[in-house]
Amino acid sequence: MSDSKQRYSDSSRSYIGNDVPGSMVDQGRYDRSKDRETRWNESWKRQPVNLNDIVSRFTPGAQGRRRGVKYVFENARWRIDADMVAGYLRIYDKRTKKNVKLNGLPGSNKETHFKILKRREM
């Protein structure tokens, strides 16, 4: 049985290997995502997270689905947007319409980006 991290990783590999080379739209998304990673990755690494733990805490039972360059886990209250290229995620509170910190409270742009740990780091 696969977990959230596995589904995200499989989708990411498929997106980068299959979709990006054949689509100008996806190539643009890929390029913008890589640009964000180049600019912000060191900052994101200060807040590493286990994707399985975040999904269990905010969107338990959500299977996730691809939406553009993001892999999205969602329920009535929360949406987790995991970037399939740059390897970061954000947690969005639908009630407050804001991205939040790990405690569920709204935060600054810097406080609401989290680097997704690789399987070997979990």
C-alpha positions, -999 to 999 in steps of 0.1 A, spaced: 0 0 0 14 34 -10 15 64 13 11 101 6 48 105 0 49 76 -25 20 89 -45 35 124 -46 69 111 -56 54 88 -83 34 116 -97 64 140 -96 85 115 -116 58 110 -142 51 148 -145 88 156 -150 96 127 -172 64 125 -193 44 157 -192 70 184 -192 89 173 -223 57 172 -244 40 204 -233 50 240 -236 26 249 -207 42 223 -184 77 233 -195 68 269 -184 55 256 -151 86 235 -146 109 264 -154 91 288 -130 92 261 -103 129 256 -108 135 294 -106 116 295 -72 137 266 -60 169 283 -69 159 315 -51 143 300 -20 155 265 -14 180 274 13 152 292 32 128 263 28 154 238 41 152 255 75 117 240 78 118 204 66 86 183 69 76 147 65 48 148 39 30 118 54 28 136 88 15 168 73 -12 150 53 -22 130 84 -25 161 105 -43 184 81 -60 163 55 -63 127 70 -73 102 44 -69 125 14 -54 107 -16 -41 137 -34 -43 146 -71 -22 165 -97 -31 201 -104 -6 216 -128 28 215 -112 13 209 -78 2 177 -61 -28 186 -39 -43 170 -8 -76 185 2 -105 183 26 -133 207 36 -110 229 57 -74 225 44 -55 223 12 -19 211 10 -1 222 -22 30 202 -28 52 214 -56 63 184 -77 94 201 -92 109 222 -63 99 198 -35 82 222 -11 47 225 3 23 251 17 -7 245 39 -38 267 30 -66 273 54 -98 277 34 -116 294 63 -91 322 67 -80 321 31 -44 322 42 -13 300 41 -4 288 76 25 277 97 28 241 111 6 251 141 -23 261 117 -20 298 123 -14 323 95 22 333 89 44 353 67 55 341 33 88 329 48 71 310 76 47 291 53 70 273 30 82 238 40 108 216 23 95 181 18 119 155 31 131 128 8 122 92 17 157 85 30 156 116 53 122 107 68 
